[in-house]
């Protein structure tokens, strides 16, 4: 497995994969404005690869551009399919090149890749590649998708259950990138984790009722990541936020990662981002309250220890006086 970190890695990992492809390329597209990627797909067709593009039926403000993209790709020899319109959005982002799966949190756009914090995962896990291929085929043929792998997280079929289980498994820490978490059931799970002593921090925005969770915003970078790092050993990357619409009503694609190396890299990125991030106004008040409580707790602890030491000292002096009195008798 390999981690893609944006904006650091840019388009290079995707372009490299397409240029090195031997047999087939399958892309799911929601937004797309990278000319060099479009040319690479045409060049892959010219090399004899089977290149397929599954393009969303709509996106906010960009449906006309999607239709123009379809026409250009068709002219280049790409097999183009448009998603059904049964869901409000087909918002997932993934690419399959031969035996490699790329699950992405970012679109194939300059803004997402060069100006935004986001992540992607490259894996050759046979089960995940097979499951992603089955999803691509089902959506291309407008057939029902039947989930068959517990680590490929797909909305609306499995996201709610998979991510709820993932959050519930946290023992020490949850570090979350999310533009806006608002789903009531997920918020309840996070409050339960806080009550269990789990340290939770969010880069992004939290919904109501999460006063105990600290959140910050990136000052100089757009946030386009939906990612969670759990206990520094497991992680999630995908296109779905912890919002009801994205969990239950749209096509979203993500992956749960068991590779400790990947989780540690993501945690290091989060900590660096957190150090640079600034609190939201409400979050700033929460941080101050939390810091005040921590100081008070330290003071109370010191006072308790001091009082206990004083009591022990008093008993010790009385004991010594009693001993001297006994000897004198």
N, C-alpha and C positions, 0 to 999 in steps of 0.2 A: 504494500500500500504506500501511496505517496500523497502528501498534502499539497494543495494549491492554496497559496495565500495571496489575496488581492489587496492593494494594487501592486504588491512586490513582484509577483511572477508574470503578470500581464497575460497576453494571448499566447505566449510561446509554448506552453505545454499542450494546448489544443492544436495549434498549427503543426507542431512537431509530430503529434500523433497522426494527424491527417496526412501529412507528407510521407510518413513511414508506413501508412496502411498498406496491407497486402491484398485483402479480399473484399472487405465490406466496411461501410460507415453508415451509421444511423444516428440522426440528430433529432432532438425535440427542441423546437424553437418557439419562444414567446416574444422576444424582441431581438432584433438583429440589425446592426449597421456597420459591420466590419468587412470592408471590401477585400482585404487580404485573405480573410477566411472564405469568402465567397469564391475568390479565384482559386484557392487551394482545393475547394470541393470540385470545381470544374476540372482542375488538373487531375484529381483523383479519378474522375470519370474517364478522362482521356487515357489514363494508365490502365483502364480496364476494371476498376473497382465498381462494385455495386454500391451506389450512394443513394440513401433515402433520407428525406426530410419530412418530419411530421410537424406541421405548422399550425399554431393556434388559430382558431376561427376568428378570434378577436383579441384585442388588448386595448387598454384605455388610450384613446386618441391615436392609435396606430394601425387600425384595420386596413386602411388604404395602402400603407407601406408594406404590410404583410402580403397583400394581393400582388403588389409589384414584385416583391421578393419571390413569390411563387413563380411568376412568369419568367423571371430571369434564371432561376434555378432549372426550370423545365427546359429552357433554351440551352442550358449548359449540359443537359443530359441527366440531371438528377431526377429520381423518382419522387414526386411530391404528393403528399397526402395532407388534407386538411382535417383537423379534429372535428368531432361532432360538436353540436351546440347544446347538448343536454346539460352541461355544467356551465355556470357563469364564466369560469375561466379554466383554461388548460395552462397552468402556470408553472409546471415542472420544467426543470432544465437538466438534460442529461445527453451524453454522447456515448455511443458504443463503437469502438474501432477494433475490428477483429475480435480478440479475446480480452479486451480491456474495457472497463466501464468507468465513465467519468460522471460522477454525480456532482452537480454544481449548484451553488447558491446564487450565482450571478448569471445575467443574460449575456449574449454575445454582442455587447455594446461598449462603446468607448467609455461612457460614464460609469458603468458597472465595473469595468475591468481596470480602468486607469485612475478613477477618482473615488472609489468606494472600498470600504473594508468588507471583504467577503471571503468565502472559502470554497474549495472543491476537493473531492477525493478521487484518486485514481486507484482502481483495484483490479486484480486479475482473479479474484475469488470466483471460482467456477459457478457456485450456487447463485451468487449475486448477479453475475453476468447473465446466467440463464434466466433468472427471474426478471431482470430488466428487459431482456429481449422479449419475454412473454408479455410484459406490460406494453412494450412498443408495438408488438404485433396486434394485441387486443385493441389498442387505441387507434392504430392505423386502419384496422378492419371494422372499427366501430362495434366491437363485440364486448361482452362483459368480461372484465378482468377478474380472475380468481386468484387471490393472494396465495403465495406458496413459500414465502421466505420471511422469517420473523425479523430480519435486519434491514430489509428494504421497506421503508416507511412510505406508504402511499395513501394520499387523501383522494376520496373520502372513505376508502375502505378500511385502512388500518392505523392511520395517524393517531387518532385519539387514544386508542388502547395501547399502542406501542409507546407513545411518548408519556402517557400517564404511568405506565410501568417503569419507564426509564427514570422519571422524576422520583417515583416512590423508592427506587433503589439507592438513592443518595444517602450516605452515612455521615459525611463530613462537610461536603462543599458542592455547590452548584454555581457555575459561572455561565451566565447567559448573555448571548447577543440576540436581541429581538427589538424590532422597530416599535412594536406596541403589543404588549401582552394584555389581553382583555377577557379571555375565555374564563367564565366563572368557575367551572369545575377544575381547570388547571390552576387558577388562582388559589382555590381551596387546597389543592395538593401542595402548592408551594407554602402556604401558611402552615400546613401540617408539618412540613419539613423544617420550617423555622422553629416551630414548637418543639420539635425533636432535637434541636440544637445544631441543625445544619446551617453553615454559613452560606448565604446566598447573595450574590451581587449581579447586577444587570447593567449592561451597556445598551441603552435604549430607553424605553418608557414602560412603566408598569401601570396596571389598572388600579381601580379603587380597592382599598382593603389590604394593601401590601405595605403598610407604613413601616414594618420591621425590615423591609428589604431595601438596601441601598441601590440607587441607580444613578448613572452618569451618562453624559452625552459626549460624543467625539467632537472636539472643537474645530478641527481642520480637515475632516474627512467625512464624506457621506457614509452612512451606515446602510449596507445592503446585505447583512449577514443574518441568517437564522441558524444559530449554532448553540450547543450546550456542551459544557465540559463537566463531567461528573466525577468527583473524588480524584481528579487528576489521572484517572486510568481509563475512562471510557468517554465517548463523545458522540454527538449527533451533528450532522451537517445536512441541510436541505433547503427547500424553497418555502416551507410552511412555518409561519409564526404561530404562537400560542393564541390564536384567535379562532372563534367559532367558525367563521366562513372558510378559513383555510384548513381547518381540521375536518369539517363535515360536508362542505359543499363544492370545493374546487379540486381540480386535479393538481396535486402537489407531490413532489418526489423527494425523499431524503434517505439517509442511511445511518444506521447505528454502528459505531466503530469500536471494536474491542482491542485495537492495537494501542498499547500503552505509549509507544513512541509518538504516534500521531496525537494522542490526547495531551501528552506533555508539551509538544510543540504548540498546540492550540492554547494551552494554559499559559505558556510563556508570552504568546502574542496578546492574550487577554490582559495579563498583568502589566505589560508595557502600555497597552491602550488605556487601562484603568489609571495608570500613573499620569497620563497626559489628559485624561478626560476631566470634564468639569461637571459638578452636580447640577441637575435641574433645580429650579428655585425650591420646589417642594422637597426634592431629595436633599438639598443642602440643609434644610431645616431638620430633616430626619438624621442626617449625618451628625449635625451638631448635638441633637438630643441623644443619639447613641454614644457620642464621645463624652458628653456630660455624664451619662449613666455609667460609662466605663470608669471615669475619674472618680465618681462617687463610690463606686464599688471598691476601687482600690483604696480610697480613704477609709471606708467602713472596715475593709479587711485589716488595714493597718491599725485602726483603732481597736478592733477586736483582739488582734494579736498583742497590742500594747497592754490592754486591760488584762488579758490572760497572763502576760508576763508579770504584771504588777501583782496579781493575785498569787502567782507561784512564788514571787519574791517575798510577799507578806507571810505566806505559810512557812517558807524556809527560815525567815528571821524568828518567827514564833517557835519553830522547832528547835533552833539553836538556843534560844533563851530558855526553853523548857529543859533542854539537855544540861545547860549550865546549872540550872536550879536544882536538878536531880543530883548532880555531882556534889553540890554544896551541902545537900542534906546527908 
